Structure formats: structure tokens, C-alpha cells
Amino acid sequence: MINSCGKYGNGKQRLQLMPLFKIDFEILSEITNITLIGKVKNPGFRAYLNRKFGKAAWHYKKGNAKILDKETQTVWRVEIHFCQAHGKAKCHFRVKYKIERIYE
């Protein structure tokens, strides 16, 4: 059982899942090839989404998009993960994989 401080009852630290790339980016194209990954089951994260964007049944989704990396000013085609609920806008974007660099 995980308690509020993020540790198991036996004192072991739980694995923290972090995005592969922590970059500041801007989405340049529509997100294509959208597929459902699963429901948001983490109660803390679900509460955060409900508080910030409104109460709904949230789902994890993934797709491909073209982004601009603001640090290096390069354009990439990436796999992006995000959350979305029925009738709500897409939110909480995370870049998971850089697929290819686009030269323009």
C-alpha cells in the first residue's frame, strides 16, 4: 500500500515515472494517430485534473505531432502523450519519443 508521502509501508521508495524528455515545446501541427492508452487511475493525479480542468472521466492518450523545441529552435516529429476527457480539451502534454528531426 502506498501512503501519502509516496513510500510503501515497508519504507521502500516507489518508482517515480518521469517523462523521457523534459523540454519546453510548442505544438506546431495537429496530433495524428491518436490511440487510447488507458484510464487515469492515480487518485492524486485524477484529483488534480478534476480540480484544474473540471470533473470528468480522464483517459491517457498518445499520438504523433510536430513540435518546436524552444531551447534549440529545432522542429521534431515526436510521440506525445496527453490526457483528455469527453467534452474537454487535451491537456498535460508530455513528449515521450523524438521520432525524427525535421529540416525546414
N, C-alpha and C positions, 0 to 999 in steps of 0.2 A: 504494500500500500504506500502511495506517495503522499507525504504530508505537505503542508503549505510552504515549507522552506525548500522544497524541491529535492528532498532526500528520501530514500526508502527507510522503512522502520529500522533496518539493521545498520544505518549510518552510511551506507554507500551512496555516493553521488550519482544521480541519474544521468543518462546520456543526454546532452543538450544538442538538439538538431538545429544546425545553423545553415543559412543559405550558402551555396557554394561560392558565390561572388557577392561581396558587399560593395556595390558600386552605386554611384548616383547616376541615374539614367533618365532619358526621356523616350517615350514610345513614339515612333515615327509612323508606323503602319497599323492596320487592323490586326488583331490577333486571329490567326487562322489555325486550322486543325485542332479545334478545341475538343478536349476529351475530359470526362469526369474521372477524377482520381478517387474521391470518396467524400464522406460527410466529415464536417468538423466535429470531432468528438471531445477534444480537450475542453473541459468546462471553463477554465480560465480564459482561454482564447475566444471561445464562443461568447462568453460574457462581455469581453472587450468588444467584439464585433457588434453585439446587440446594443451595447452602450453607445458606441460611436456611430453606427450606421442604421440602427433600428432593429427591432426584434424580428427574426426570420429563421428559417432552416438553412444554414450555411453549408456550402459544398466547396471542396478543393477542386480546382480545375487546372488544366495545363494546355498550352498552345504555343505556336511559333509566332514571333513578331520581329520587326526590325527596330532596333533601338540606337540611340546616340549615347555613347559613354561620355559624360560631361567632363571627366578628368582629362582624357586623352583626345577628345573630339573625334573619335572613330565611330564608324557605323558597323554594327554587328547584326547578324541574324541569330537569334537566341531561342532557347526553350524557356518559357516564362511560366511560373506557377502563380496562381491568384485565387482569391475567394470570391464567390458570387452566390447570391440568394435570388429566389424567384421574385422578379419585380424590382430588384435592387441593382445598382451599378457594380461593376467589377471593382475590387479593392484589394489592398495588401499584396502588391506585386513583388515577386522575388525572381531574379534571374538565376536559373539553375545551371544551364549549359550554354556556352558560346559555341554555336554551330559553325559559323564561318564569318570572316571579315568581309565587308562589302566595300569595294573601292568605287567611289563616285567622283 
